[in-house]
Amino acid sequence: MEFMGYVRPDGKVGSRNYVAVIPSVTCANDVAQAICHHVQGTITYLHHQGCCQMPPDLDRVTDTLISLGLSPNVAAVLIVSLGCEGTDHARMYRELSASGKPVEIIHIQEMGGVSKAIQQGTDIARRLAVKVSGIQREKVDISKVIMAIKCGASDTTSGMASNCVIGYVADKLVDLGATVVFGETTEFLGGEHLLAKRAVNDTVAKEIFRIVDEMEKRAMSIGCDMRKGQPTPGNIAGGLSSIEEKSLGAIVKSGTRPIQGVLAYPQHVTNQKGLWIKDTPGREPEILTGMAATGAQFMMFSTGLGAPQGFPSMPVIKICGNPHTYQRMEDDMDLNAGLIITGEKTIEEVGEEAFDKMVRVLNGEMTKNEAIQYFSAIDIHCLGPVI
């Protein structure tokens, strides 16, 4: 099977062709946003990190921003630096330039302030956008696909319908030689032993137990039990009684294939194939950022109560398991898996519809959150305090 994608100098294949305007610190967000406002074909990542953080988190933010810039959906990069931030903007420039993409950097302080940085940044972004606009799609094998998966605003229909549909697509892609990445470590609780049984070896199984244990210890370090925050009030209203029940439903979306390994939050997929776990939280702004940093060309997102948000550089296909939610929120949901609940279609039938939708999105069809540009609420998951 094949799709039409943008082949990058490093061999990765994108479903989109953006110029990414990347603020290296939260203080540069407004400049990056203003530049994007003036230049068609640009996107930005408005995060809240990059200064007054512990060194491990500053490294984590730098690595994540680099991985976002390496996304195959990004054709060129403009880094917007304040000039005195804690993130390593010089390393960002070096490593992104090494990918073969056009990369530029501006420093707000050196340029004489915000107005001048916006003016010069807009000129640079315009040149980059014109330069990459002529890149043409090429026919590539489906094995080049990297799919991210997620569930959010879940109810009882998520585990019975929409998560099952995504699991069907995940299995099919893995069998075709592609890559699938899932996360939400907070939603492995009570089901981590089931994931460990699917690990390709004991080392991977131990890694699965490790990330769950570390996540629980982080909560305990501030005197909390993870089970006090999961399931969420919305999940409970939707019929989910416990974190174990939520976890069992969430795990369904990973399909049934062996788990090859565990990726760190900022990690970018290089030659990994098959099914992988990425150690992420469950909250949308942070997990979508982490999944986009894998290099995923798109995400499949299961929901029952209705979660409409997307991500700037990564199309997010919303699979809705609740027929009533789909009827209310049809303008935000891409596929109605609620037809499984009503008995009108099988998991396999909706799974094939989801696979066909995936191919169309890879070929350029917009998702509904892309069409309304509902994707600005993003952030980077950090572990320590600000200082």
Secondary structure, 3 states (H helix, E strand, C coil): CEEEEEECCCCCEECCCEEEEEECCHHHHHHHHHHHHHCCCEEECCCCCCCCECHHHHHHHHHHHHHHHCCCCEEEEEEEECCCCCCCHHHHHHHHHCCCCCEEEEEHHHHCCHHHHHHHHHHHHHHHHHHHCCCCCEEEEHHHCEEEEEECCCCHHHHHHHHHHHHHHHHHHHHCCCEEEECCHHHCCCCHHHHHHCECCHHHHHHHHHHHHHHHHHHHCCCCCHHHCCCCHHHHHCCCCCHHHHHHHHHHCCCCCCEEEEECCCCCCCCCCEEEEECCCCCHHHHHHHHHCCCCCEEEEEECCCCCCCCCCCCEEEEECCHHHHHHCCCCCCEECHHHHCCCCCHHHHHHHHHHHHHHHHCCCCCHHHHCCCCCCCCCCCCCCEC
